[in-house]
Amino acid sequence: MHEIEVIRSTRRTRTVQARIVDGKIEVRIPSRMSKAEEERAVAEIVDKLERKTRSSASSDAQLLERAHRLNQTVLSGKARVESVRWVSNQKSRWGSCTVATADIRISDRLRDVPDYVLDLVLVHELTHTFIPEHSAEFWQWANKTPFAERAKGYLEAYQRWG
């Protein structure tokens, strides 16, 4: 359970926002809200934030475990796997990798895709940890994912129609 700080804002007119800052939940609300509206809004948004944080932490752990398994089975252990996590701010790409730190981010738009599609994106990003550019050698490794061509077709259609 986190400490909660409620911040009333005159610029905020309708929406309520919550985020964790230095281990504390900051909730921003419109200044015109009554005490009863504040209590209801704060309870709802804090519950939503805590559920999201809990499910994200466990699914991030599952994603990291999957990346380690793919590194061994598909990439012969060549990749560096430091962190792998779901993110909600990637709308134009499926994943990204910071090569220097081996931190991988996967778009949460892929949470419900078939396993072979998620595997393709993970292997692609894992390959970047040892081959940063999209060279011929990179594609030789990245395309080792089982059902790679099928997964690419799925992503192409998903991007167009999803």
Phi, psi and omega in degrees: 000131182262155169290144183242130175243124179261128181241118178272135183234131176284337179281335180278126184254323183228326191273157176240138182229142176226144175205158179265124180231119180051043176078003181242144177272120174263125178244122179255128183228160174296141183293337183279356181295140174287168180298320180294317178296319179299311181301315180294312182296317181295315180301316181295312186287326178293318177300315180298315180296317181292322176296316180298317181295316179297310183292325179295318181297315182289321180287331174296320178296319178295320179296318178296317178299318179297318179298317177299317180295315179295323177302316181287314188278329184254323187252014178053030178073015184285335186281154169264128180238103179262306177212146176222128181211156175282142175226153182254002184258011178256103182256341183247359177220159183273330181198169176208158182222129171269106188301316184299326184250352183060034175267125183246135177239134181241131180299134180290354173294345182263006183302326186250014179280162176301153183306318184295334178285313177299320179301319179301314182293317178298314180296322177303309182291322177299321180298326178298338181289342176236350171222097188295324186264164179273064180275176177300320179297319177305309184294329175300319179284311185298327182278004177285350179301132175303137179063033184302312182296319178298318179295320178298318177297319178300312181296321179297315179292320182296320180294322182286318188248342185282000000 
